[in-house]
Amino acid sequence: MKSIRPGSLAYWRNQACVILELKGLLEAVVRMTEDQSTNIVRATELRASPVSDSALTAKHIFAEDRDWTDAVERHKLIQPLLANGRKSLEEVQAAAASSGRSVSTIYRWIKRFEETGLVSSLLRTVRQDKGQLRLDQELEEIIEKWMQKTYLALERPTVKKLHQDIKTECEELGLQPPHVNTIHQRVRDIDERERHKRRMGPRSAKDKYRPLRGAFPTTDVPNSVVQIDHTPVDVIIVDEADRLPIGRPNLTMSIDVHTRMIGGFFFSLDPVGANSAALCIAHAVMQKNYWLAARDIPAEWPIYGLMQKIHVDNAKEFKGHALTRGCNEYGIILEHRPRKQPNYGPHIERAFRTFMAKGHELPGTTFSNTLDKLDYDSEGRACMTLKELELWFTIFVVYVYHNEAHTGLNGVSPINYYSQCVHGTQDRPGVGLPEPIENEEKFRLDFTPYFQRTVQRHGAKIDGIHYYAPILRTRIAEDGDDGKGRKFIFVQDPRDISVVYFLDPDEEIYHPVPYFNSSHPAISVWELREVTRRIRETPGARVDEAAIFEGVRRMRVVENDAIEKTRLARNARASEKRKRRMAERRHGWKGVHTKPEPLVAAEPATVTQDVVEPYDEIEVG
């Protein structure tokens, strides 16, 4: 698993540099190899290898099952060599012997995968010189022998000398010698570190390639194993329009087993499925700094990057074609835990329980059971929309959960333990920061279930809606191998179906394709399903694009009317409440602010006969 750590070679904006220091979890100090300048850069902008054009293609979707199986087997063969980081000649020779391949071929496969990080780079390449004879096995053995004997030597002979030795033996055996360009290509296929070690010496290779702080001794590191699961949330949410209760959402969440960091999540009102799993995995892999900024959350969520293994249960959404091949493409092991053995997924279950306990404090909670609920009116007290619940959950994760002491981490919080793993401690060297995925949108699309459609004059028709872009022009009415209309692959994000993505079979790249009618509003797949359901329930109505968006328009008019009526009703209720309150206050003020009535004696007063003169009570001494 590639990482960004001090002492390693990296690429910033496709320019080579050396990592000098990691500053926290977000920045790094680098020295550029070209001009030796020192810069502080965002860690998420660093790559362990230069950007490759092939990393942006989607070859894995077009691959035949047989070819794809071969590519996966090749990856399994070189996986131990990739994991070790340092590939000795003995290990490469052992892999070559076990597979019946040459050492050069093994090095070539390793180089291809390290450049792209994609298993599809190990697919058989379609030769441009198809029909011509390849180098036969005897010639391959001659090249391999002289590569080991001549070129990979401390005397550091030139490629020209290597070619001359090969040419001489071929002529002695009556074989056609290979062109010098072929030999140059074979040399380029040799692992750079192994070539440096054999030609410059082990000490030189050690000084050049050894990380300053050493390599992590085990695979028990961040992103080594991630658990993913679903659960219904014990909170009823309200809709965005008139804030009426609409039900309990489902939460799909991933957790990094080693650090207990929450990698990503996805809320949905739909039943859990392949889309939920795909969007959760994509969220776990993505860099979250911009995602947090869009929600005005000034916090760190530093875990991202590819995981080595995803641990899931046996639900059907975790066994889909798109998820399986997507994991294969990125070298992720998809492991299903044994049936009826919940102890295989304790970390995600504990995280769910922690969240549910906190969620029971929210208005609209359903609690976990009827005994806890008692007379609580969940629907009546519901007040949060799906977006607001997502925002609340994000704040809970980054501010509370990641910073609370965790018993499974010996009292250390997940984010502090993650930082220890990255930077190291007195007892263990750091593993560095993960390498960001090159194209996050492509990664998400690679995991999303796809569908196939023909292209006609109005573009591609998907669920009754037409989509078109100039990229489709040359595909209109194209025939397939069977003489019928050729079907092409499209992918959509269920949260916004105003754009679908066309996978060009020649370029093997995704292209965005918007609505044919650009005046249509953006809607989600859930809105589309609701509109379609209502149309089908209307006698004589037909489901077509015009009816769909007329339904959307009418639904939004109703929603807006409902919002306005609700606002007026609330204002009226508030006004009436104020009037009642003022009337009650006025009633209470009576007798306090009014003039009191004169007091009337019960009996008439009698006048005394004694007359009191002035100064009568003063005695003169």
C-alpha positions, -999 to +999 in steps of 0.1 A: +000+000+000+016+033-011+021+060+015+035+095+018+062+096+045+095+114+054+124+103+032+103+089+004+102+101-032+068+117-042+053+138-068+036+172-063+017+184-093+035+158-113+070+171-103+094+149-083+102+158-047+114+143-015+093+144+016+113+161+044+086+163+071+049+158+078+033+187+095+004+173+113-021+154+092-027+180+065+007+194+053+041+183+043+075+199+038+091+188+005+123+195-014+118+196-052+144+175-070+147+198-100+157+230-083+162+219-047+137+244-034+118+237-002+080+241-001+051+234+023+023+217+004-010+201+011-004+164+018-035+155-002-018+169-033+011+145-031+013+113-051+037+083-046+040+080-084+035+104-114+000+107-129-006+081-156-031+086-184-041+049-180-052+056-144-081+076-158-094+048-181-120+021-172-106-009-190-119-033-164-155-028-174-149-038-210-126-068-202-138-102-211-142-125-181-113-148-191-089-118-196-100-102-164-095-135-145-059-136-159-052-100-148-065-107-113-043-138-111-013-117-122-020-092-094-022-120-069+012-132-080+029-099-076+009-087-045+034-101-020+062-082-039+042-050-038+034-054-001+070-059+008+081-026-007+116-040-013+117-066-041+148-088-039+159-106-070+154-140-053+117-131-046+111-120-082+128-152-095+106-173-073+075-156-086+087-161-122+094-198-116+060-204-100+042-188-129+064-200-158+072-164-167+105-146-171+119-123-145+116-094-169+079-101-173+074-100-135+093-067-132+072-054-161+039-063-144+051-047-111+060-015-129+027-013-147+007-018-115+028+007-095+024+033-122-015+031-122-025+012-091-051-006-113-054-043-120-066-034-155-030-024-163-022-061-161-046-070-189-032-084-221-024-056-244-038-057-279-006-057-301-005-031-328+016-056-348-010-084-345-002-112-370+035-109-366+056-135-347+065-127-311+100-134-298+101-172-293+109-188-259+145-196-268+152-160-277+135-147-245+158-170-225+189-156-243+178-120-236+171-129-200+205-147-196+225-117-209+204-092-189+214-110-157+250-117-168+260-085-186+237-056-179+229-061-142+266-060-132+287-036-112+308-028-144+276-011-156+279-020-193+258-001-218+226-013-235+246-013-268+270-038-252+241-059-240+225-059-274+259-069-290+262-100-267+227-111-274+232-106-312+264-126-312+248-156-295+217-154-318+240-155-348+259-185-335+225-203-330+211-192-364+184-171-348+172-137-359+185-112-333+161-087-317+162-051-326+181-028-302+148-010-294+134-043-280+164-045-257+159-009-246+123-018-237+134-048-217+159-027-197+132-001-190+109-029-176+135-038-149+125-025-115+144+007-109+155-002-074+167-036-084+186-021-114+203+005-091+212-022-066+228-046-092+247-019-111+255+007-083+258-016-053+235-024-023+248+005-002+240+030-029+205+016-033+200+015+004+210+052+007+187+062-022+156+042-015+155+035+022+129+056+041+145+078+067+123+063+095+121+027+084+091+007+071+062-004+093+068-039+105+034-053+100+003-049+078-017-039+108-019-002+098-045+024+089-066+014+059-054-022+061-089-035+070-121-016+067-155-029+078-187-017+061-223-024+071-258-009+070-284-002+098-317+016+100-314+048+120-336+052+151-348+087+140-377+097+119-369+125+095-391+151+078-391+162+041-375+194+028-408+208+016-434+210+044-413+192+071-437+163+075-425+129+088-414+106+059-397+077+078-365+063+091-334+065+068-307+038+064-271+044+073-242+027+055-209+033+073-173+023+071-148+021+099-110+016+099-105-014+122-069-005+132-076+031+143-114+030+148-117+061+125-149+065+106-139+064+070-171+074+053-209+071+054-241+074+033-277+081+043-306+069+021-343+066+024-342+037-002-336+001+009-299-006+012-284-018-021-253-017-043-256+021-047-254+027-010-223+005-007-206+022-037-213+057-024-201+048+011-168+033-002-163+064-024-168+086+006-143+066+026-116+069-001-121+106-009-102+135+007-128+152+029-113+187+033-134+202+005-164+181+015-162+196+051-157+231+038-189+228+017-208+221+049-190+249+068-174+225+092-139+237+102-126+204+114-101+176+104-112+143+089-078+131+077-084+095+068-087+088+031-071+066+004-074+030-008-079+003+018-062-031+015-093-051+025-130-045+028-148-067+053-186-070+047-214-094+055-232-118+031-259-094+020-266-094-018-256-057-022-220-067-013-219-094-040-228-073-070-208-074-103-198-036-101-186-038-065-166-071-070-149-059-102-144-024-088-125-039-058-105-061-082-096-032-103-081-012-074-065-043-058-089-043-028-096-076-012-134-080-007-139-104+021-174-117+033-175-127+069-189-162+077-226-166+081-241-165+116-209-153+132-214-116+142-181-117+161-164-112+128-178-076+126-176-062+161-160-029+154-187-016+130-214-029+153-200-011+183-197+021+163-234+017+153-244+013+190-224+044+199-242+064+172-276+051+181-272+059+217-264+095+208-292+095+182-317+087+209-312+122+222-325+137+189-361+149+185-380+123+165-361+093+179-379+060+178-356+046+204-344+010+201-376-007+214-411+000+226-401-003+263-377+026+259-401+046+238-432+045+262-455+073+252-430+093+232-445+107+200-417+101+175-435+115+144-449+144+162-415+155+175-396+148+142-379+179+129-347+170+110-344+166+073-321+140+057-295+168+050-297+181+085-292+146+099-262+141+077-248+174+089-255+165+126-238+131+121-208+146+104-203+170+134-207+141+158-181+121+140-154+148+136-159+166+168-171+139+193-165+103+182-130+108+167-119+128+198-133+105+226-111+081+244-116+046+231-112+015+253-101-006+224-072+018+218-061+018+255-078+051+262-064+069+232-089+087+209-092+075+173-077+107+158-048+107+182-041+071+175-043+077+137-017+105+142+006+082+161+003+056+132+012+083+107+041+100+125+053+071+146+061+068+183+092+059+203+084+022+198+071+021+162+081+041+131+053+060+113+037+047+081+031+081+067+000+095+051-020+075+025-017+084-011-048+101-024-068+085-052-060+101-085-095+106-098-122+104-071-151+108-095-139+079-117-134+058-086-170+064-076-183+056-111-162+024-112-181+011-082-216+022-093-239-003-110-241+005-147-266-002-174-265-005-212-285+015-237-284+021-275-279+056-288-306+071-311-312+105-327-324+119-293-295+103-275-297+076-249-331+069-232-328+059-195-359+054-174-380+074-198-356+104-200-334+113-230-298+123-226-275+138-252-240+152-257-218+157-288-197+127-277-227+105-286-230+119-322-209+092-338-227+064-319-262+071-332-278+040-346-245+021-344-248-016-349-233-042-327-216-075-337-249-093-337-264-068-362-287-052-336-283-018-321-250-016-302-255-010-265-232+013-246-224+016-209-239+044-188-236+052-151-256+076-130-255+091-095-288+084-078-287+117-060-288+138-092-299+121-125-297+154-145-264+140-158-254+104-167-219+093-176-211+076-209-182+052-209-165+056-243-155+021-255-126+034-275-111+059-250-123+039-220-131+072-203-163+085-187-180+115-203-208+135-187-240+135-207-268+159-196-305+159-203-314+163-240-339+189-228-318+213-207-349+230-193-357+200-171-349+205-134-324+183-116-341+155-098-330+124-078-338+088-087-361+087-057-382+116-071-383+099-104-396+067-088-423+086-069-435+105-100-435+072-121-455+055-094-481+083-094-484+083-131-490+045-132-517+048-106-535+073-128-560+056-152-551+061-188-519+079-181-487+069-199-452+071-186-431+092-209-406+121-205-432+148-208-455+131-182-425+126-159-414+162-157-450+175-157-455+153-127-423+167-111-435+203-119-469+196-103-454+179-073-432+209-067-461+232-071-480+212-045-449+213-023-445+250-026-483+255-020-480+233+010-450+253+023-469+286+018-501+272+034-481+258+063-464+291+067-497+310+067-513+285+091-483+287+115-484+325+113-522+324+120-517+300+149-489+322+163-511+353+159-540+337+176-518+325+204-504+360+208-540+374+210-550+349+237-518+356+257-525+394+256-561+389+266-550+368+295-525+394+305-551+421+304-574+401+326-546+396+351-539+434+351-575+442+362-574+455+398-538+464+395-539+494+371-576+505+379-587+531+405-599+514+437-634+519+451-638+541+483-641+521+515-675+523+533-676+519+571-699+492+586-713+516+612-715+554+612-687+570+633-697+589+665-683+623+673-666+627+707-676+655+731-641+664+742-626+693+724-589+692+719-573+726+719-539+734+704-509+726+728-533+709+753-509+680+758-479+702+765-470+707+801-452+739+811-428+733+840 
